[in-house]
Amino acid sequence: MKAMLISLLLLSGNVLADEASIKLKDGAGKDRILANCVSCHSLDYIPMNSVFLDRNGWTATVNKMVKAFGAPIKEEDIPPIVDYLVRYYGKG
């Protein structure tokens, strides 16, 4: 049992180290992403979904996070978050 716990701790350290390697593009609104989004999910969702989402898609996604999943994002933070996602990770 003790060996299994140690193995799990070592593996989780690798996962956390991998998360730190994900870097978002610098720009207006990045601070809002870091303050609001990463407390619930990994940053890798942003570049992973960038090939699919335009302004309507990012708007719907952020609204889904707030309304369906209960993300504690302030109403005034939503437009800068969406603008950032569209500008730096929007579908071409």
C-alpha positions as CSV (number, residue, x, y, z in Angstrom):
1,M,0.0,0.0,0.0
2,K,2.8,2.4,0.9
3,A,4.6,1.7,-2.4
4,M,1.4,2.4,-4.3
5,L,1.0,5.8,-2.6
6,I,4.6,6.8,-3.3
7,S,4.1,5.8,-6.9
8,L,1.0,7.9,-7.2
9,L,2.7,10.9,-5.7
10,L,5.6,10.6,-8.0
11,L,3.3,10.3,-11.0
12,S,1.3,13.3,-10.0
13,G,4.5,15.3,-9.8
14,N,5.1,14.6,-13.4
15,V,1.6,15.7,-14.4
16,L,2.0,19.0,-12.5
17,A,5.4,19.6,-14.1
18,D,3.9,19.1,-17.6
19,E,1.1,21.6,-16.8
20,A,3.8,24.3,-16.0
21,S,5.2,23.9,-19.5
22,I,2.0,25.2,-21.1
23,K,2.4,28.9,-21.9
24,L,-0.3,31.2,-23.2
25,K,0.5,34.0,-25.6
26,D,1.1,37.4,-24.0
27,G,-1.6,39.9,-24.5
28,A,-4.5,41.9,-23.0
29,G,-6.8,39.5,-21.2
30,K,-4.2,36.8,-20.4
31,D,-4.3,37.9,-16.7
32,R,-8.1,37.3,-16.7
33,I,-7.5,33.8,-18.1
34,L,-4.9,33.0,-15.4
35,A,-7.2,34.5,-12.7
36,N,-10.4,32.7,-13.7
37,C,-9.8,29.6,-15.9
38,V,-6.9,27.7,-14.5
39,S,-8.4,27.1,-11.2
40,C,-10.9,24.7,-12.8
41,H,-9.0,23.2,-15.8
42,S,-5.7,22.9,-17.6
43,L,-4.5,25.6,-20.0
44,D,-4.1,23.0,-22.7
45,Y,-7.8,23.2,-23.5
46,I,-7.2,26.7,-25.0
47,P,-4.7,25.8,-27.8
48,M,-6.4,22.4,-28.3
49,N,-9.7,24.1,-29.1
50,S,-8.3,27.0,-31.0
51,V,-8.6,25.3,-34.3
52,F,-12.4,24.9,-33.8
53,L,-13.6,28.0,-32.1
54,D,-14.3,31.5,-33.5
55,R,-15.8,34.4,-31.6
56,N,-19.2,32.7,-31.3
57,G,-17.6,29.4,-30.2
58,W,-15.4,31.0,-27.6
59,T,-18.3,33.1,-26.3
60,A,-20.5,30.0,-26.0
61,T,-17.7,28.1,-24.3
62,V,-17.0,30.8,-21.7
63,N,-20.8,31.2,-21.1
64,K,-21.1,27.4,-20.7
65,M,-18.3,27.4,-18.1
66,V,-20.2,30.0,-16.1
67,K,-23.8,28.9,-16.5
68,A,-23.5,25.1,-16.8
69,F,-20.4,24.4,-14.7
70,G,-20.6,27.2,-12.2
71,A,-17.3,28.9,-13.0
72,P,-16.9,31.9,-10.6
73,I,-16.1,34.4,-13.4
74,K,-17.3,37.9,-12.9
75,E,-19.6,39.3,-15.6
76,E,-17.1,42.1,-16.4
77,D,-14.3,39.6,-16.9
78,I,-16.2,37.7,-19.7
79,P,-15.7,40.2,-22.5
80,P,-11.9,40.5,-22.0
81,I,-11.5,36.7,-21.7
82,V,-13.5,36.2,-24.9
83,D,-11.5,38.9,-26.7
84,Y,-8.2,37.4,-25.7
85,L,-9.3,33.9,-26.8
86,V,-10.5,35.2,-30.1
87,R,-7.5,37.3,-30.8
88,Y,-4.8,34.8,-29.9
89,Y,-6.6,31.4,-30.2
90,G,-9.5,32.1,-32.5
91,K,-10.1,30.0,-35.6
92,G,-8.5,31.7,-38.5
